[in-house]
């Protein structure tokens, strides 16, 4: 019963969050300077052609009317069609005019479904790399919070957090791909193309995992039940892995949920540098071209993913420690 009430409450909250996010993005796209119709029909097109196309697309209606129409279509599963991308996959802007009101334009939902698996693959790989580096360092630092492992953990997290992701991306491309030909860098033709951008993202999120695990585990090791376990003569290995890490994992689970959400929604720069065809790359191209439907669809998709991940994280934390309130 608790789970049912929790799910209903969180789903309703999630729907509100998605609605607010969609409205904010929808409004901002229409009040910032620049007319997407001008980009579509070309800079030399007469004003009457621009206005005719804009009227056919409904872009001259009041914002609330446009938003109501958009949400009505969204409820039926229709995210609209791209302004710039025909179903052939080519982007038509400037001198080459493609009528965005015709049915041969790419469906936004299809564009997102095509990119989501690649972004999820990149985010999951980056998270695995980050955990492989962070867990040993964080556990060692938490178990010896006054010794050299804690100082090493602090030094590594300070180093990682100081490295700009775009700089690290360029360095990895220059050495590992261009100079030494060890790992491919640009585009996507298989899992090998995921490794370099995943390393960049892993370095970006590792400091937060190390800090959270080190701090949480150090606090747990000073708790009364750890002292009681020592008095009862339990082996140190059992104390650490059976009691300390279990209790210290709740803050880490919450952080991992936040970091995974951040990875999915915040890989814009990394995907663009590596020309990785995920949601981030699609977002940058769509923003430059003011492709309203695609930007709105991506924003709604990422918001929904955030809500789902937060619900999942809360359930996992509750399963680990039932004292956590849902």
Secondary structure as the mmCIF struct_conf table of DSSP 4:
data_model
#
loop_
_struct_conf.conf_type_id
_struct_conf.id
_struct_conf.beg_label_comp_id
_struct_conf.beg_label_asym_id
_struct_conf.beg_label_seq_id
_struct_conf.end_label_comp_id
_struct_conf.end_label_asym_id
_struct_conf.end_label_seq_id
HELX_RH_AL_P HELX_RH_AL_P1 UNK A 2 UNK A 31
BEND BEND1 UNK A 32 UNK A 33
HELX_RH_AL_P HELX_RH_AL_P2 UNK A 36 UNK A 41
TURN_TY1_P TURN_TY1_P1 UNK A 43 UNK A 44
BEND BEND2 UNK A 45 UNK A 45
HELX_RH_AL_P HELX_RH_AL_P3 UNK A 47 UNK A 57
TURN_TY1_P TURN_TY1_P2 UNK A 58 UNK A 60
BEND BEND3 UNK A 61 UNK A 61
HELX_RH_AL_P HELX_RH_AL_P4 UNK A 63 UNK A 75
TURN_TY1_P TURN_TY1_P3 UNK A 76 UNK A 77
STRN STRN1 UNK A 81 UNK A 86
TURN_TY1_P TURN_TY1_P4 UNK A 87 UNK A 88
BEND BEND4 UNK A 89 UNK A 89
STRN STRN2 UNK A 91 UNK A 91
TURN_TY1_P TURN_TY1_P5 UNK A 94 UNK A 95
BEND BEND5 UNK A 96 UNK A 96
TURN_TY1_P TURN_TY1_P6 UNK A 100 UNK A 101
BEND BEND6 UNK A 102 UNK A 102
TURN_TY1_P TURN_TY1_P7 UNK A 103 UNK A 104
STRN STRN3 UNK A 105 UNK A 107
HELX_RH_AL_P HELX_RH_AL_P5 UNK A 108 UNK A 143
TURN_TY1_P TURN_TY1_P8 UNK A 144 UNK A 146
BEND BEND7 UNK A 147 UNK A 147
HELX_RH_AL_P HELX_RH_AL_P6 UNK A 148 UNK A 161
TURN_TY1_P TURN_TY1_P9 UNK A 162 UNK A 162
BEND BEND8 UNK A 163 UNK A 163
HELX_RH_AL_P HELX_RH_AL_P7 UNK A 165 UNK A 172
HELX_RH_PI_P HELX_RH_PI_P1 UNK A 173 UNK A 179
BEND BEND9 UNK A 180 UNK A 180
BEND BEND10 UNK A 183 UNK A 183
BEND BEND11 UNK A 186 UNK A 187
BEND BEND12 UNK A 189 UNK A 190
TURN_TY1_P TURN_TY1_P10 UNK A 191 UNK A 191
HELX_RH_AL_P HELX_RH_AL_P8 UNK A 192 UNK A 221
TURN_TY1_P TURN_TY1_P11 UNK A 222 UNK A 222
BEND BEND13 UNK A 223 UNK A 223
HELX_RH_AL_P HELX_RH_AL_P9 UNK A 224 UNK A 231
TURN_TY1_P TURN_TY1_P12 UNK A 232 UNK A 233
HELX_RH_AL_P HELX_RH_AL_P10 UNK A 236 UNK A 238
HELX_RH_PI_P HELX_RH_PI_P2 UNK A 239 UNK A 244
HELX_RH_AL_P HELX_RH_AL_P11 UNK A 245 UNK A 265
BEND BEND14 UNK A 266 UNK A 266
HELX_RH_AL_P HELX_RH_AL_P12 UNK A 268 UNK A 273
TURN_TY1_P TURN_TY1_P13 UNK A 274 UNK A 275
BEND BEND15 UNK A 278 UNK A 278
HELX_RH_AL_P HELX_RH_AL_P13 UNK A 279 UNK A 289
TURN_TY1_P TURN_TY1_P14 UNK A 290 UNK A 290
HELX_RH_AL_P HELX_RH_AL_P14 UNK A 292 UNK A 320
TURN_TY1_P TURN_TY1_P15 UNK A 322 UNK A 323
BEND BEND16 UNK A 324 UNK A 324
#
